[in-house]
Amino acid sequence: MKKNEQALLPYGLNSNVPAITLPDTDLFKNERGSLARNYFENKLELLNRQYQELVNLAMENEIIYNAQYNFVPRVGVVYHLYDIEGKIILSLIAPHEWDKKYLGSYEYTADSVWQKVDIEEEV
């Protein structure tokens, strides 16, 4: 056996050589693999939540764009959605000012998306 080949052996050739202990790669793979799996599962759960929020936002926007209103909405203004005798109406009239079935309040944004906002009911 050549000297170069001896250096590549995973064990020593005589008793004077210190013992070679190999790292426990299976333990590493199990522990770190589990951490990696958790990381990806958490990321996937977050993406699923974000996807569901996006789907809900798209459905709300479709309802609002199909609602009845006689004005051009302005960016940054909060509008209120009502169900009046089966018709969906978008209005500037606040829920405390109108005794109709209130569905929610929405702000029209610069990217043409209606974002739901919480408004405090005035007494």
Jmol script that loads the backbone (N, CA, C; Angstrom):
load data "model"
ATOM      1  N   MET A   1       0.855  -1.175   0.000  1.00  0.00           N
ATOM      2  CA  MET A   1       0.000   0.000   0.000  1.00  0.00           C
ATOM      3  C   MET A   1       0.898   1.234   0.000  1.00  0.00           C
ATOM      4  N   LYS A   2       0.586   2.179  -0.848  1.00  0.00           N
ATOM      5  CA  LYS A   2       1.384   3.392  -0.959  1.00  0.00           C
ATOM      6  C   LYS A   2       1.059   4.337   0.185  1.00  0.00           C
ATOM      7  N   LYS A   3       1.995   5.235   0.457  1.00  0.00           N
ATOM      8  CA  LYS A   3       1.829   6.195   1.542  1.00  0.00           C
ATOM      9  C   LYS A   3       0.616   7.111   1.315  1.00  0.00           C
ATOM     10  N   ASN A   4       0.370   7.534   0.075  1.00  0.00           N
ATOM     11  CA  ASN A   4      -0.775   8.393  -0.236  1.00  0.00           C
ATOM     12  C   ASN A   4      -2.092   7.693   0.066  1.00  0.00           C
ATOM     13  N   GLU A   5      -2.139   6.386  -0.216  1.00  0.00           N
ATOM     14  CA  GLU A   5      -3.350   5.622   0.021  1.00  0.00           C
ATOM     15  C   GLU A   5      -3.597   5.427   1.514  1.00  0.00           C
ATOM     16  N   GLN A   6      -2.527   5.301   2.295  1.00  0.00           N
ATOM     17  CA  GLN A   6      -2.650   5.110   3.738  1.00  0.00           C
ATOM     18  C   GLN A   6      -3.319   6.324   4.396  1.00  0.00           C
ATOM     19  N   ALA A   7      -3.079   7.494   3.889  1.00  0.00           N
ATOM     20  CA  ALA A   7      -3.638   8.706   4.468  1.00  0.00           C
ATOM     21  C   ALA A   7      -5.157   8.791   4.272  1.00  0.00           C
ATOM     22  N   LEU A   8      -5.649   8.051   3.318  1.00  0.00           N
ATOM     23  CA  LEU A   8      -7.076   8.115   3.019  1.00  0.00           C
ATOM     24  C   LEU A   8      -7.893   7.057   3.757  1.00  0.00           C
ATOM     25  N   LEU A   9      -7.242   6.164   4.480  1.00  0.00           N
ATOM     26  CA  LEU A   9      -7.978   5.118   5.185  1.00  0.00           C
ATOM     27  C   LEU A   9      -8.761   5.697   6.361  1.00  0.00           C
ATOM     28  N   PRO A  10      -9.941   5.146   6.669  1.00  0.00           N
ATOM     29  CA  PRO A  10     -10.744   5.653   7.782  1.00  0.00           C
ATOM     30  C   PRO A  10     -10.284   5.112   9.140  1.00  0.00           C
ATOM     31  N   TYR A  11      -9.169   4.389   9.182  1.00  0.00           N
ATOM     32  CA  TYR A  11      -8.654   3.818  10.429  1.00  0.00           C
ATOM     33  C   TYR A  11      -7.138   3.890  10.433  1.00  0.00           C
ATOM     34  N   GLY A  12      -6.576   3.801  11.610  1.00  0.00           N
ATOM     35  CA  GLY A  12      -5.116   3.841  11.721  1.00  0.00           C
ATOM     36  C   GLY A  12      -4.497   2.479  11.383  1.00  0.00           C
ATOM     37  N   LEU A  13      -3.204   2.489  10.988  1.00  0.00           N
ATOM     38  CA  LEU A  13      -2.536   1.252  10.577  1.00  0.00           C
ATOM     39  C   LEU A  13      -1.757   0.586  11.709  1.00  0.00           C
ATOM     40  N   ASN A  14      -1.562   1.275  12.828  1.00  0.00           N
ATOM     41  CA  ASN A  14      -0.882   0.630  13.945  1.00  0.00           C
ATOM     42  C   ASN A  14      -1.509   1.103  15.247  1.00  0.00           C
ATOM     43  N   SER A  15      -1.083   0.534  16.355  1.00  0.00           N
ATOM     44  CA  SER A  15      -1.705   0.810  17.649  1.00  0.00           C
ATOM     45  C   SER A  15      -1.303   2.152  18.233  1.00  0.00           C
ATOM     46  N   ASN A  16      -0.306   2.802  17.695  1.00  0.00           N
ATOM     47  CA  ASN A  16       0.128   4.107  18.187  1.00  0.00           C
ATOM     48  C   ASN A  16      -0.765   5.260  17.691  1.00  0.00           C
ATOM     49  N   VAL A  17      -1.578   4.976  16.724  1.00  0.00           N
ATOM     50  CA  VAL A  17      -2.426   6.001  16.127  1.00  0.00           C
ATOM     51  C   VAL A  17      -3.667   6.183  17.019  1.00  0.00           C
ATOM     52  N   PRO A  18      -4.077   7.455  17.288  1.00  0.00           N
ATOM     53  CA  PRO A  18      -5.282   7.655  18.100  1.00  0.00           C
ATOM     54  C   PRO A  18      -6.516   7.073  17.410  1.00  0.00           C
ATOM     55  N   ALA A  19      -7.471   6.689  18.218  1.00  0.00           N
ATOM     56  CA  ALA A  19      -8.702   6.120  17.679  1.00  0.00           C
ATOM     57  C   ALA A  19      -9.456   7.176  16.878  1.00  0.00           C
ATOM     58  N   ILE A  20      -9.993   6.741  15.806  1.00  0.00           N
ATOM     59  CA  ILE A  20     -10.788   7.639  14.961  1.00  0.00           C
ATOM     60  C   ILE A  20     -12.255   7.388  15.278  1.00  0.00           C
ATOM     61  N   THR A  21     -12.922   8.449  15.721  1.00  0.00           N
ATOM     62  CA  THR A  21     -14.363   8.325  15.986  1.00  0.00           C
ATOM     63  C   THR A  21     -15.102   9.135  14.932  1.00  0.00           C
ATOM     64  N   LEU A  22     -15.998   8.471  14.287  1.00  0.00           N
ATOM     65  CA  LEU A  22     -16.775   9.130  13.247  1.00  0.00           C
ATOM     66  C   LEU A  22     -17.965   9.844  13.881  1.00  0.00           C
ATOM     67  N   PRO A  23     -18.317  11.017  13.365  1.00  0.00           N
ATOM     68  CA  PRO A  23     -19.473  11.740  13.917  1.00  0.00           C
ATOM     69  C   PRO A  23     -20.761  10.953  13.659  1.00  0.00           C
ATOM     70  N   ASP A  24     -21.712  11.160  14.539  1.00  0.00           N
ATOM     71  CA  ASP A  24     -23.001  10.481  14.416  1.00  0.00           C
ATOM     72  C   ASP A  24     -23.873  11.270  13.438  1.00  0.00           C
ATOM     73  N   THR A  25     -23.699  10.987  12.155  1.00  0.00           N
ATOM     74  CA  THR A  25     -24.442  11.726  11.131  1.00  0.00           C
ATOM     75  C   THR A  25     -25.926  11.394  11.141  1.00  0.00           C
ATOM     76  N   ASP A  26     -26.267  10.177  11.576  1.00  0.00           N
ATOM     77  CA  ASP A  26     -27.693   9.833  11.648  1.00  0.00           C
ATOM     78  C   ASP A  26     -28.404  10.710  12.669  1.00  0.00           C
ATOM     79  N   LEU A  27     -27.762  10.946  13.824  1.00  0.00           N
ATOM     80  CA  LEU A  27     -28.343  11.810  14.847  1.00  0.00           C
ATOM     81  C   LEU A  27     -28.517  13.229  14.297  1.00  0.00           C
ATOM     82  N   PHE A  28     -27.467  13.717  13.610  1.00  0.00           N
ATOM     83  CA  PHE A  28     -27.541  15.048  13.003  1.00  0.00           C
ATOM     84  C   PHE A  28     -28.699  15.131  12.010  1.00  0.00           C
ATOM     85  N   LYS A  29     -28.787  14.140  11.136  1.00  0.00           N
ATOM     86  CA  LYS A  29     -29.832  14.140  10.113  1.00  0.00           C
ATOM     87  C   LYS A  29     -31.219  14.110  10.747  1.00  0.00           C
ATOM     88  N   ASN A  30     -31.380  13.291  11.786  1.00  0.00           N
ATOM     89  CA  ASN A  30     -32.686  13.193  12.442  1.00  0.00           C
ATOM     90  C   ASN A  30     -33.063  14.501  13.139  1.00  0.00           C
ATOM     91  N   GLU A  31     -32.133  15.060  13.913  1.00  0.00           N
ATOM     92  CA  GLU A  31     -32.431  16.293  14.647  1.00  0.00           C
ATOM     93  C   GLU A  31     -32.633  17.469  13.701  1.00  0.00           C
ATOM     94  N   ARG A  32     -31.673  17.679  12.827  1.00  0.00           N
ATOM     95  CA  ARG A  32     -31.742  18.829  11.920  1.00  0.00           C
ATOM     96  C   ARG A  32     -32.815  18.646  10.861  1.00  0.00           C
ATOM     97  N   GLY A  33     -33.020  17.420  10.427  1.00  0.00           N
ATOM     98  CA  GLY A  33     -34.084  17.158   9.462  1.00  0.00           C
ATOM     99  C   GLY A  33     -35.446  17.472  10.050  1.00  0.00           C
ATOM    100  N   SER A  34     -35.615  17.157  11.337  1.00  0.00           N
ATOM    101  CA  SER A  34     -36.861  17.458  12.021  1.00  0.00           C
ATOM    102  C   SER A  34     -37.066  18.967  12.121  1.00  0.00           C
ATOM    103  N   LEU A  35     -36.003  19.691  12.441  1.00  0.00           N
ATOM    104  CA  LEU A  35     -36.092  21.152  12.507  1.00  0.00           C
ATOM    105  C   LEU A  35     -36.437  21.742  11.136  1.00  0.00           C
ATOM    106  N   ALA A  36     -35.816  21.215  10.103  1.00  0.00           N
ATOM    107  CA  ALA A  36     -36.090  21.700   8.743  1.00  0.00           C
ATOM    108  C   ALA A  36     -37.536  21.409   8.355  1.00  0.00           C
ATOM    109  N   ARG A  37     -38.025  20.209   8.684  1.00  0.00           N
ATOM    110  CA  ARG A  37     -39.421  19.864   8.392  1.00  0.00           C
ATOM    111  C   ARG A  37     -40.373  20.827   9.096  1.00  0.00           C
ATOM    112  N   ASN A  38     -40.096  21.125  10.370  1.00  0.00           N
ATOM    113  CA  ASN A  38     -40.924  22.076  11.116  1.00  0.00           C
ATOM    114  C   ASN A  38     -40.920  23.443  10.464  1.00  0.00           C
ATOM    115  N   TYR A  39     -39.735  23.880  10.024  1.00  0.00           N
ATOM    116  CA  TYR A  39     -39.606  25.165   9.349  1.00  0.00           C
ATOM    117  C   TYR A  39     -40.506  25.217   8.113  1.00  0.00           C
ATOM    118  N   PHE A  40     -40.426  24.188   7.277  1.00  0.00           N
ATOM    119  CA  PHE A  40     -41.210  24.173   6.042  1.00  0.00           C
ATOM    120  C   PHE A  40     -42.700  24.017   6.323  1.00  0.00           C
ATOM    121  N   GLU A  41     -43.062  23.233   7.331  1.00  0.00           N
ATOM    122  CA  GLU A  41     -44.476  23.099   7.686  1.00  0.00           C
ATOM    123  C   GLU A  41     -45.048  24.429   8.173  1.00  0.00           C
ATOM    124  N   ASN A  42     -44.270  25.163   8.982  1.00  0.00           N
ATOM    125  CA  ASN A  42     -44.719  26.477   9.455  1.00  0.00           C
ATOM    126  C   ASN A  42     -44.857  27.465   8.310  1.00  0.00           C
ATOM    127  N   LYS A  43     -43.895  27.452   7.389  1.00  0.00           N
ATOM    128  CA  LYS A  43     -43.967  28.348   6.231  1.00  0.00           C
ATOM    129  C   LYS A  43     -45.180  28.010   5.372  1.00  0.00           C
ATOM    130  N   LEU A  44     -45.454  26.711   5.192  1.00  0.00           N
ATOM    131  CA  LEU A  44     -46.594  26.293   4.394  1.00  0.00           C
ATOM    132  C   LEU A  44     -47.899  26.710   5.062  1.00  0.00           C
ATOM    133  N   GLU A  45     -47.970  26.583   6.380  1.00  0.00           N
ATOM    134  CA  GLU A  45     -49.164  27.008   7.110  1.00  0.00           C
ATOM    135  C   GLU A  45     -49.382  28.512   6.956  1.00  0.00           C
ATOM    136  N   LEU A  46     -48.296  29.285   7.049  1.00  0.00           N
ATOM    137  CA  LEU A  46     -48.395  30.732   6.859  1.00  0.00           C
ATOM    138  C   LEU A  46     -48.871  31.067   5.449  1.00  0.00           C
ATOM    139  N   LEU A  47     -48.321  30.397   4.455  1.00  0.00           N
ATOM    140  CA  LEU A  47     -48.744  30.639   3.070  1.00  0.00           C
ATOM    141  C   LEU A  47     -50.213  30.279   2.867  1.00  0.00           C
ATOM    142  N   ASN A  48     -50.653  29.188   3.489  1.00  0.00           N
ATOM    143  CA  ASN A  48     -52.066  28.802   3.375  1.00  0.00           C
ATOM    144  C   ASN A  48     -52.976  29.842   4.009  1.00  0.00           C
ATOM    145  N   ARG A  49     -52.568  30.396   5.174  1.00  0.00           N
ATOM    146  CA  ARG A  49     -53.360  31.453   5.810  1.00  0.00           C
ATOM    147  C   ARG A  49     -53.410  32.688   4.929  1.00  0.00           C
ATOM    148  N   GLN A  50     -52.246  33.074   4.377  1.00  0.00           N
ATOM    149  CA  GLN A  50     -52.196  34.247   3.512  1.00  0.00           C
ATOM    150  C   GLN A  50     -53.044  34.033   2.254  1.00  0.00           C
ATOM    151  N   TYR A  51     -52.995  32.829   1.719  1.00  0.00           N
ATOM    152  CA  TYR A  51     -53.807  32.510   0.539  1.00  0.00           C
ATOM    153  C   TYR A  51     -55.295  32.645   0.867  1.00  0.00           C
ATOM    154  N   GLN A  52     -55.704  32.096   2.011  1.00  0.00           N
ATOM    155  CA  GLN A  52     -57.120  32.169   2.392  1.00  0.00           C
ATOM    156  C   GLN A  52     -57.550  33.620   2.606  1.00  0.00           C
ATOM    157  N   GLU A  53     -56.671  34.433   3.222  1.00  0.00           N
ATOM    158  CA  GLU A  53     -56.984  35.851   3.400  1.00  0.00           C
ATOM    159  C   GLU A  53     -57.141  36.547   2.046  1.00  0.00           C
ATOM    160  N   LEU A  54     -56.290  36.194   1.103  1.00  0.00           N
ATOM    161  CA  LEU A  54     -56.362  36.780  -0.239  1.00  0.00           C
ATOM    162  C   LEU A  54     -57.651  36.370  -0.950  1.00  0.00           C
ATOM    163  N   VAL A  55     -58.042  35.110  -0.808  1.00  0.00           N
ATOM    164  CA  VAL A  55     -59.291  34.639  -1.405  1.00  0.00           C
ATOM    165  C   VAL A  55     -60.471  35.400  -0.801  1.00  0.00           C
ATOM    166  N   ASN A  56     -60.471  35.553   0.536  1.00  0.00           N
ATOM    167  CA  ASN A  56     -61.550  36.285   1.200  1.00  0.00           C
ATOM    168  C   ASN A  56     -61.598  37.739   0.736  1.00  0.00           C
ATOM    169  N   LEU A  57     -60.436  38.367   0.621  1.00  0.00           N
ATOM    170  CA  LEU A  57     -60.371  39.753   0.156  1.00  0.00           C
ATOM    171  C   LEU A  57     -60.914  39.866  -1.273  1.00  0.00           C
ATOM    172  N   ALA A  58     -60.562  38.916  -2.122  1.00  0.00           N
ATOM    173  CA  ALA A  58     -61.059  38.938  -3.505  1.00  0.00           C
ATOM    174  C   ALA A  58     -62.576  38.782  -3.542  1.00  0.00           C
ATOM    175  N   MET A  59     -63.120  37.913  -2.692  1.00  0.00           N
ATOM    176  CA  MET A  59     -64.578  37.724  -2.658  1.00  0.00           C
ATOM    177  C   MET A  59     -65.281  38.985  -2.165  1.00  0.00           C
ATOM    178  N   GLU A  60     -64.733  39.620  -1.126  1.00  0.00           N
ATOM    179  CA  GLU A  60     -65.319  40.870  -0.627  1.00  0.00           C
ATOM    180  C   GLU A  60     -65.268  41.947  -1.701  1.00  0.00           C
ATOM    181  N   ASN A  61     -64.146  42.038  -2.420  1.00  0.00           N
ATOM    182  CA  ASN A  61     -64.008  43.045  -3.472  1.00  0.00           C
ATOM    183  C   ASN A  61     -65.001  42.796  -4.600  1.00  0.00           C
ATOM    184  N   GLU A  62     -65.237  41.549  -4.920  1.00  0.00           N
ATOM    185  CA  GLU A  62     -66.216  41.240  -5.968  1.00  0.00           C
ATOM    186  C   GLU A  62     -67.606  41.705  -5.549  1.00  0.00           C
ATOM    187  N   ILE A  63     -67.956  41.474  -4.296  1.00  0.00           N
ATOM    188  CA  ILE A  63     -69.262  41.918  -3.791  1.00  0.00           C
ATOM    189  C   ILE A  63     -69.373  43.437  -3.897  1.00  0.00           C
ATOM    190  N   ILE A  64     -68.318  44.141  -3.484  1.00  0.00           N
ATOM    191  CA  ILE A  64     -68.360  45.610  -3.504  1.00  0.00           C
ATOM    192  C   ILE A  64     -68.405  46.142  -4.938  1.00  0.00           C
ATOM    193  N   TYR A  65     -67.600  45.568  -5.825  1.00  0.00           N
ATOM    194  CA  TYR A  65     -67.622  46.039  -7.209  1.00  0.00           C
ATOM    195  C   TYR A  65     -68.953  45.748  -7.900  1.00  0.00           C
ATOM    196  N   ASN A  66     -69.693  44.767  -7.388  1.00  0.00           N
ATOM    197  CA  ASN A  66     -71.017  44.464  -7.942  1.00  0.00           C
ATOM    198  C   ASN A  66     -72.140  45.180  -7.197  1.00  0.00           C
ATOM    199  N   ALA A  67     -71.808  45.925  -6.155  1.00  0.00           N
ATOM    200  CA  ALA A  67     -72.814  46.657  -5.378  1.00  0.00           C
ATOM    201  C   ALA A  67     -73.329  47.851  -6.184  1.00  0.00           C
ATOM    202  N   GLN A  68     -74.417  48.402  -5.712  1.00  0.00           N
ATOM    203  CA  GLN A  68     -74.980  49.590  -6.355  1.00  0.00           C
ATOM    204  C   GLN A  68     -74.469  50.840  -5.655  1.00  0.00           C
ATOM    205  N   TYR A  69     -73.974  51.786  -6.434  1.00  0.00           N
ATOM    206  CA  TYR A  69     -73.597  53.113  -5.935  1.00  0.00           C
ATOM    207  C   TYR A  69     -73.541  54.067  -7.106  1.00  0.00           C
ATOM    208  N   ASN A  70     -73.807  55.349  -6.799  1.00  0.00           N
ATOM    209  CA  ASN A  70     -73.900  56.368  -7.849  1.00  0.00           C
ATOM    210  C   ASN A  70     -72.817  57.422  -7.706  1.00  0.00           C
ATOM    211  N   PHE A  71     -71.624  57.014  -7.401  1.00  0.00           N
ATOM    212  CA  PHE A  71     -70.503  57.939  -7.255  1.00  0.00           C
ATOM    213  C   PHE A  71     -69.225  57.192  -7.611  1.00  0.00           C
ATOM    214  N   VAL A  72     -68.186  57.960  -7.860  1.00  0.00           N
ATOM    215  CA  VAL A  72     -66.881  57.364  -8.111  1.00  0.00           C
ATOM    216  C   VAL A  72     -66.116  57.378  -6.781  1.00  0.00           C
ATOM    217  N   PRO A  73     -65.769  56.220  -6.252  1.00  0.00           N
ATOM    218  CA  PRO A  73     -65.069  56.177  -4.963  1.00  0.00           C
ATOM    219  C   PRO A  73     -63.718  56.884  -5.028  1.00  0.00           C
ATOM    220  N   ARG A  74     -63.367  57.496  -3.907  1.00  0.00           N
ATOM    221  CA  ARG A  74     -62.089  58.210  -3.811  1.00  0.00           C
ATOM    222  C   ARG A  74     -61.147  57.431  -2.909  1.00  0.00           C
ATOM    223  N   VAL A  75     -59.893  57.430  -3.281  1.00  0.00           N
ATOM    224  CA  VAL A  75     -58.865  56.725  -2.514  1.00  0.00           C
ATOM    225  C   VAL A  75     -58.783  57.296  -1.101  1.00  0.00           C
ATOM    226  N   GLY A  76     -58.729  56.400  -0.125  1.00  0.00           N
ATOM    227  CA  GLY A  76     -58.569  56.807   1.264  1.00  0.00           C
ATOM    228  C   GLY A  76     -59.867  57.089   1.999  1.00  0.00           C
ATOM    229  N   VAL A  77     -60.979  57.025   1.301  1.00  0.00           N
ATOM    230  CA  VAL A  77     -62.279  57.299   1.924  1.00  0.00           C
ATOM    231  C   VAL A  77     -62.907  55.974   2.362  1.00  0.00           C
ATOM    232  N   VAL A  78     -63.531  55.995   3.544  1.00  0.00           N
ATOM    233  CA  VAL A  78     -64.209  54.800   4.058  1.00  0.00           C
ATOM    234  C   VAL A  78     -65.674  54.841   3.634  1.00  0.00           C
ATOM    235  N   TYR A  79     -66.125  53.744   3.051  1.00  0.00           N
ATOM    236  CA  TYR A  79     -67.510  53.586   2.612  1.00  0.00           C
ATOM    237  C   TYR A  79     -68.135  52.436   3.390  1.00  0.00           C
ATOM    238  N   HIS A  80     -69.455  52.384   3.406  1.00  0.00           N
ATOM    239  CA  HIS A  80     -70.175  51.395   4.188  1.00  0.00           C
ATOM    240  C   HIS A  80     -71.070  50.580   3.268  1.00  0.00           C
ATOM    241  N   LEU A  81     -71.111  49.304   3.512  1.00  0.00           N
ATOM    242  CA  LEU A  81     -71.869  48.373   2.684  1.00  0.00           C
ATOM    243  C   LEU A  81     -73.126  47.930   3.429  1.00  0.00           C
ATOM    244  N   TYR A  82     -74.244  47.960   2.713  1.00  0.00           N
ATOM    245  CA  TYR A  82     -75.537  47.604   3.298  1.00  0.00           C
ATOM    246  C   TYR A  82     -76.266  46.611   2.412  1.00  0.00           C
ATOM    247  N   ASP A  83     -77.141  45.831   3.051  1.00  0.00           N
ATOM    248  CA  ASP A  83     -78.072  44.972   2.332  1.00  0.00           C
ATOM    249  C   ASP A  83     -79.460  45.568   2.564  1.00  0.00           C
ATOM    250  N   ILE A  84     -80.025  46.150   1.514  1.00  0.00           N
ATOM    251  CA  ILE A  84     -81.340  46.792   1.617  1.00  0.00           C
ATOM    252  C   ILE A  84     -82.299  46.044   0.706  1.00  0.00           C
ATOM    253  N   GLU A  85     -83.163  45.271   1.337  1.00  0.00           N
ATOM    254  CA  GLU A  85     -84.160  44.486   0.616  1.00  0.00           C
ATOM    255  C   GLU A  85     -83.527  43.629  -0.470  1.00  0.00           C
ATOM    256  N   GLY A  86     -82.426  42.979  -0.134  1.00  0.00           N
ATOM    257  CA  GLY A  86     -81.759  42.075  -1.067  1.00  0.00           C
ATOM    258  C   GLY A  86     -80.799  42.733  -2.036  1.00  0.00           C
ATOM    259  N   LYS A  87     -80.700  44.050  -1.995  1.00  0.00           N
ATOM    260  CA  LYS A  87     -79.755  44.765  -2.866  1.00  0.00           C
ATOM    261  C   LYS A  87     -78.564  45.209  -2.027  1.00  0.00           C
ATOM    262  N   ILE A  88     -77.375  45.002  -2.562  1.00  0.00           N
ATOM    263  CA  ILE A  88     -76.159  45.429  -1.879  1.00  0.00           C
ATOM    264  C   ILE A  88     -75.859  46.862  -2.313  1.00  0.00           C
ATOM    265  N   ILE A  89     -75.761  47.755  -1.321  1.00  0.00           N
ATOM    266  CA  ILE A  89     -75.590  49.184  -1.570  1.00  0.00           C
ATOM    267  C   ILE A  89     -74.310  49.658  -0.890  1.00  0.00           C
ATOM    268  N   LEU A  90     -73.514  50.439  -1.591  1.00  0.00           N
ATOM    269  CA  LEU A  90     -72.331  51.081  -1.019  1.00  0.00           C
ATOM    270  C   LEU A  90     -72.678  52.544  -0.756  1.00  0.00           C
ATOM    271  N   SER A  91     -72.353  53.026   0.440  1.00  0.00           N
ATOM    272  CA  SER A  91     -72.784  54.367   0.820  1.00  0.00           C
ATOM    273  C   SER A  91     -71.743  55.056   1.695  1.00  0.00           C
ATOM    274  N   LEU A  92     -71.851  56.375   1.735  1.00  0.00           N
ATOM    275  CA  LEU A  92     -71.047  57.171   2.667  1.00  0.00           C
ATOM    276  C   LEU A  92     -71.727  57.291   4.030  1.00  0.00           C
ATOM    277  N   ILE A  93     -72.984  56.909   4.107  1.00  0.00           N
ATOM    278  CA  ILE A  93     -73.746  57.032   5.352  1.00  0.00           C
ATOM    279  C   ILE A  93     -73.257  55.988   6.347  1.00  0.00           C
ATOM    280  N   ALA A  94     -72.855  56.447   7.528  1.00  0.00           N
ATOM    281  CA  ALA A  94     -72.324  55.565   8.566  1.00  0.00           C
ATOM    282  C   ALA A  94     -73.437  54.709   9.165  1.00  0.00           C
ATOM    283  N   PRO A  95     -73.096  53.547   9.701  1.00  0.00           N
ATOM    284  CA  PRO A  95     -74.112  52.644  10.242  1.00  0.00           C
ATOM    285  C   PRO A  95     -74.941  53.236  11.381  1.00  0.00           C
ATOM    286  N   HIS A  96     -74.334  54.119  12.181  1.00  0.00           N
ATOM    287  CA  HIS A  96     -75.100  54.712  13.280  1.00  0.00           C
ATOM    288  C   HIS A  96     -76.075  55.787  12.778  1.00  0.00           C
ATOM    289  N   GLU A  97     -75.944  56.194  11.509  1.00  0.00           N
ATOM    290  CA  GLU A  97     -76.823  57.211  10.934  1.00  0.00           C
ATOM    291  C   GLU A  97     -77.957  56.620  10.108  1.00  0.00           C
ATOM    292  N   TRP A  98     -77.901  55.276   9.891  1.00  0.00           N
ATOM    293  CA  TRP A  98     -78.875  54.680   8.989  1.00  0.00           C
ATOM    294  C   TRP A  98     -79.315  53.344   9.565  1.00  0.00           C
ATOM    295  N   ASP A  99     -80.598  53.144   9.652  1.00  0.00           N
ATOM    296  CA  ASP A  99     -81.139  51.927  10.232  1.00  0.00           C
ATOM    297  C   ASP A  99     -81.376  50.876   9.137  1.00  0.00           C
ATOM    298  N   LYS A 100     -80.290  50.430   8.527  1.00  0.00           N
ATOM    299  CA  LYS A 100     -80.349  49.404   7.477  1.00  0.00           C
ATOM    300  C   LYS A 100     -79.399  48.272   7.859  1.00  0.00           C
ATOM    301  N   LYS A 101     -79.535  47.131   7.177  1.00  0.00           N
ATOM    302  CA  LYS A 101     -78.679  45.977   7.481  1.00  0.00           C
ATOM    303  C   LYS A 101     -77.249  46.272   7.036  1.00  0.00           C
ATOM    304  N   TYR A 102     -76.393  46.484   8.011  1.00  0.00           N
ATOM    305  CA  TYR A 102     -74.992  46.872   7.793  1.00  0.00           C
ATOM    306  C   TYR A 102     -74.136  45.624   7.561  1.00  0.00           C
ATOM    307  N   LEU A 103     -73.318  45.635   6.512  1.00  0.00           N
ATOM    308  CA  LEU A 103     -72.468  44.498   6.174  1.00  0.00           C
ATOM    309  C   LEU A 103     -70.986  44.728   6.470  1.00  0.00           C
ATOM    310  N   GLY A 104     -70.584  45.977   6.565  1.00  0.00           N
ATOM    311  CA  GLY A 104     -69.176  46.265   6.837  1.00  0.00           C
ATOM    312  C   GLY A 104     -68.744  47.587   6.255  1.00  0.00           C
ATOM    313  N   SER A 105     -67.555  48.020   6.694  1.00  0.00           N
ATOM    314  CA  SER A 105     -66.982  49.276   6.201  1.00  0.00           C
ATOM    315  C   SER A 105     -65.685  48.960   5.472  1.00  0.00           C
ATOM    316  N   TYR A 106     -65.460  49.683   4.386  1.00  0.00           N
ATOM    317  CA  TYR A 106     -64.316  49.412   3.525  1.00  0.00           C
ATOM    318  C   TYR A 106     -63.664  50.716   3.076  1.00  0.00           C
ATOM    319  N   GLU A 107     -62.357  50.678   2.998  1.00  0.00           N
ATOM    320  CA  GLU A 107     -61.602  51.821   2.488  1.00  0.00           C
ATOM    321  C   GLU A 107     -61.117  51.483   1.084  1.00  0.00           C
ATOM    322  N   TYR A 108     -61.289  52.434   0.188  1.00  0.00           N
ATOM    323  CA  TYR A 108     -60.824  52.262  -1.180  1.00  0.00           C
ATOM    324  C   TYR A 108     -59.349  52.665  -1.236  1.00  0.00           C
ATOM    325  N   THR A 109     -58.494  51.769  -1.734  1.00  0.00           N
ATOM    326  CA  THR A 109     -57.048  52.015  -1.728  1.00  0.00           C
ATOM    327  C   THR A 109     -56.533  52.407  -3.107  1.00  0.00           C
ATOM    328  N   ALA A 110     -55.310  52.898  -3.150  1.00  0.00           N
ATOM    329  CA  ALA A 110     -54.702  53.372  -4.394  1.00  0.00           C
ATOM    330  C   ALA A 110     -54.516  52.260  -5.415  1.00  0.00           C
ATOM    331  N   ASP A 111     -54.460  51.016  -4.970  1.00  0.00           N
ATOM    332  CA  ASP A 111     -54.314  49.914  -5.918  1.00  0.00           C
ATOM    333  C   ASP A 111     -55.670  49.311  -6.302  1.00  0.00           C
ATOM    334  N   SER A 112     -56.735  50.088  -6.097  1.00  0.00           N
ATOM    335  CA  SER A 112     -58.100  49.728  -6.492  1.00  0.00           C
ATOM    336  C   SER A 112     -58.659  48.522  -5.742  1.00  0.00           C
ATOM    337  N   VAL A 113     -58.180  48.318  -4.538  1.00  0.00           N
ATOM    338  CA  VAL A 113     -58.653  47.217  -3.695  1.00  0.00           C
ATOM    339  C   VAL A 113     -59.412  47.807  -2.515  1.00  0.00           C
ATOM    340  N   TRP A 114     -60.510  47.170  -2.172  1.00  0.00           N
ATOM    341  CA  TRP A 114     -61.299  47.569  -1.013  1.00  0.00           C
ATOM    342  C   TRP A 114     -60.784  46.803   0.197  1.00  0.00           C
ATOM    343  N   GLN A 115     -60.310  47.536   1.210  1.00  0.00           N
ATOM    344  CA  GLN A 115     -59.811  46.919   2.443  1.00  0.00           C
ATOM    345  C   GLN A 115     -60.833  47.112   3.549  1.00  0.00           C
ATOM    346  N   LYS A 116     -61.187  46.026   4.222  1.00  0.00           N
ATOM    347  CA  LYS A 116     -62.146  46.119   5.324  1.00  0.00           C
ATOM    348  C   LYS A 116     -61.517  46.886   6.480  1.00  0.00           C
ATOM    349  N   VAL A 117     -62.304  47.758   7.081  1.00  0.00           N
ATOM    350  CA  VAL A 117     -61.835  48.528   8.242  1.00  0.00           C
ATOM    351  C   VAL A 117     -62.850  48.374   9.355  1.00  0.00           C
ATOM    352  N   ASP A 118     -62.371  48.430  10.583  1.00  0.00           N
ATOM    353  CA  ASP A 118     -63.252  48.405  11.748  1.00  0.00           C
ATOM    354  C   ASP A 118     -63.525  49.836  12.145  1.00  0.00           C
ATOM    355  N   ILE A 119     -64.779  50.152  12.298  1.00  0.00           N
ATOM    356  CA  ILE A 119     -65.137  51.496  12.755  1.00  0.00           C
ATOM    357  C   ILE A 119     -65.800  51.363  14.107  1.00  0.00           C
ATOM    358  N   GLU A 120     -65.602  52.358  14.934  1.00  0.00           N
ATOM    359  CA  GLU A 120     -66.235  52.362  16.248  1.00  0.00           C
ATOM    360  C   GLU A 120     -67.642  52.908  16.096  1.00  0.00           C
ATOM    361  N   GLU A 121     -68.571  52.197  16.678  1.00  0.00           N
ATOM    362  CA  GLU A 121     -69.964  52.642  16.638  1.00  0.00           C
ATOM    363  C   GLU A 121     -70.128  53.850  17.541  1.00  0.00           C
ATOM    364  N   GLU A 122     -70.670  54.907  17.003  1.00  0.00           N
ATOM    365  CA  GLU A 122     -70.947  56.104  17.819  1.00  0.00           C
ATOM    366  C   GLU A 122     -72.309  55.957  18.463  1.00  0.00           C
ATOM    367  N   VAL A 123     -72.408  56.385  19.704  1.00  0.00           N
ATOM    368  CA  VAL A 123     -73.674  56.277  20.423  1.00  0.00           C
ATOM    369  C   VAL A 123     -74.409  57.590  20.375  1.00  0.00           C
TER     370      VAL A 123
END
end "model"
wireframe off; spacefill off
backbone 0.3
color backbone group
